[in-house]
Amino acid sequence: MDLTAQLAGVVAPIFICVGLGILWARLGAPFDSGLITSLIYNVAAPCLILATFDKVDVTAAALGEVALAATACLVAFGLLATLVLKAARLDLPSYLPALIFPLTGSMGLPVCFFAFGDEGLAFAIVYFTISAVGTFSVGVAVAAGSLSFATVLRSPVIYAVLIAIALKLVEVPLPEWIFNTTDLLGGLVIPMQLVALGVSLLDLRPGAFLRSLVLGVFRLAMGLAVGLCVADLFGLEGTLRAVVVIQSAMPVAVSSYLFAQRFNRKPAEVAGMVVTSTAISFATLPFLLWFLLST
């Protein structure tokens, strides 16, 4: 009974916020996705990182383990996805970014936060940061055919992580007024990302449904399998293990659709991967959490 209540406490807020976004879009209410995304990634997300790292008690070694595990997962995703796409004779620039990079931000962060509190959120942020760097470097390079480090260096999230880790290493807390400000602004991230996710999902128009479904299911299955293998390989336990598995098993990131649309890489099919993998993930998430919370 306690586990059921815990699962409901994790899943219900996520479903409600995403549902609110879907309802908002269905009603035709105005929603400036560009403004919301810019506000989240340039202001709220860096604030969330600073505030979260300041109030949680996690060691630098644990954070380093998450970073290494996340990197190992993403490399494994890239290798496995490349092999599968080549075997199926599918276009790498169109599908590879969607299979490598999971939805670690708007879905992964709230799941880890509601399931494991501030400690889980801190670990999830590290995984998210590694994934975000890869998304806006390797992901863009694969979709566009060229690599630009300027995009990576312009990301405030990276600098926020570096500052937060540096303060953690020297054991210097944020001044109270800075902590209160960053904590307040950081509180925008999770609900707004979930609402934006709901709006984005309703706006997508998937095509070539069967292939999108198969690739979406492959992303989820590969993510879970790789996450479990990497967690065992690195000897991760408890919250650390659960966060790596959860973040790895997230569906296709919405950013993959944006890249596909921008560079004309089969956007309809990538949109279908986002929609199908997210819908399936919503159905399987309670079982994944039950498994992780009970082991």
JOVEN-V45286 format. One record per backbone hydrogen bond with DSSP energy under -1.0 kcal/mol. NH is the residue of the N-H (numbers start at 1). CO is the residue of the C=O. E is the energy in kcal/mol with one decimal. If there is no record, write none. Layout:
nh co e
NH CO E
NH CO E
//
This chain:
nh co e
5 1 -2.3
6 2 -2.2
7 3 -2.6
8 4 -2.4
9 5 -2.1
10 6 -1.2
11 7 -3.0
12 8 -2.2
15 11 -2.6
16 12 -2.7
17 13 -2.2
18 14 -2.4
19 15 -2.7
20 16 -2.1
21 17 -1.7
22 18 -2.3
23 19 -2.8
24 20 -2.6
25 21 -2.2
26 22 -2.5
27 23 -2.1
28 25 -1.1
29 24 -1.8
33 31 -1.4
36 32 -2.4
37 33 -2.8
38 34 -2.3
39 35 -2.5
40 36 -2.5
41 37 -2.6
42 38 -2.1
43 39 -1.5
44 39 -2.4
45 40 -4.1
47 43 -1.7
48 44 -2.7
49 45 -2.3
50 46 -2.2
51 47 -2.6
52 48 -2.7
53 49 -2.4
54 50 -1.4
55 51 -1.5
56 52 -1.2
63 59 -2.0
64 60 -2.4
65 61 -2.1
66 62 -2.0
67 63 -2.2
68 64 -2.5
69 65 -2.7
70 66 -3.0
71 67 -2.2
72 68 -2.6
73 69 -2.4
74 70 -2.4
75 71 -2.3
76 72 -2.3
77 73 -2.7
78 74 -2.2
79 75 -2.3
80 76 -2.7
81 77 -2.8
82 78 -2.0
83 79 -2.0
84 80 -2.4
85 81 -2.8
86 82 -2.4
87 83 -2.3
88 84 -2.1
90 85 -2.9
95 91 -1.8
96 92 -2.7
99 95 -1.5
100 96 -2.0
101 97 -2.1
103 251 -2.1
104 102 -2.1
108 103 -1.8
109 105 -1.2
111 107 -1.9
112 108 -2.3
113 109 -2.3
114 110 -3.0
115 111 -1.9
116 112 -2.3
117 113 -2.3
120 116 -1.3
121 117 -2.1
122 118 -2.4
123 119 -2.0
124 120 -2.5
125 121 -2.4
126 122 -1.5
127 123 -1.9
128 124 -3.0
129 125 -2.7
130 126 -2.2
131 127 -2.5
132 128 -3.0
133 129 -2.6
134 130 -2.1
135 131 -2.8
136 132 -2.5
139 134 -2.8
140 135 -1.1
141 137 -2.3
142 138 -2.8
143 139 -2.1
144 140 -3.0
145 141 -2.8
153 149 -2.5
154 150 -1.1
155 152 -1.6
160 156 -2.3
161 157 -2.1
162 158 -2.2
163 159 -2.5
164 160 -2.6
165 161 -2.7
166 162 -2.3
167 163 -2.6
168 164 -1.8
169 165 -2.5
170 166 -1.9
172 167 -2.3
179 175 -2.8
180 176 -2.8
181 177 -1.6
182 178 -2.9
183 179 -2.8
184 180 -1.8
185 181 -2.5
186 182 -2.7
187 183 -1.0
188 185 -1.7
189 186 -1.4
192 188 -1.9
193 189 -2.5
194 190 -2.0
195 191 -2.3
196 192 -2.6
197 193 -2.2
198 194 -2.0
199 195 -2.2
200 196 -2.7
201 197 -2.5
202 198 -1.6
203 199 -1.2
207 268 -1.3
212 208 -2.1
213 209 -2.8
214 210 -2.5
215 211 -2.5
216 212 -2.3
217 213 -2.5
218 214 -2.3
219 215 -2.2
220 216 -1.7
221 217 -2.7
222 218 -3.1
223 219 -2.2
224 220 -2.2
225 221 -2.5
226 222 -2.8
227 223 -2.5
228 224 -2.3
229 225 -2.3
230 226 -3.0
231 227 -2.2
232 228 -2.1
233 229 -2.6
234 230 -2.5
236 231 -2.8
241 237 -1.0
242 238 -2.3
243 239 -2.6
244 240 -1.8
245 241 -2.2
246 242 -2.9
247 243 -2.8
248 244 -1.8
249 245 -1.8
253 101 -1.5
256 253 -1.2
258 254 -1.5
259 255 -2.3
260 256 -2.4
261 257 -2.5
262 258 -2.4
263 259 -2.6
265 260 -2.8
270 266 -2.1
271 267 -2.5
272 268 -1.9
273 269 -1.8
274 270 -2.1
275 271 -2.6
276 272 -2.8
277 273 -2.1
278 274 -2.0
279 275 -2.4
280 276 -2.4
281 277 -2.2
282 278 -2.2
283 279 -1.2
284 280 -2.2
285 281 -2.2
288 284 -2.2
289 285 -2.7
290 286 -2.2
291 287 -2.3
292 288 -2.4
293 289 -3.0
294 290 -1.4
//
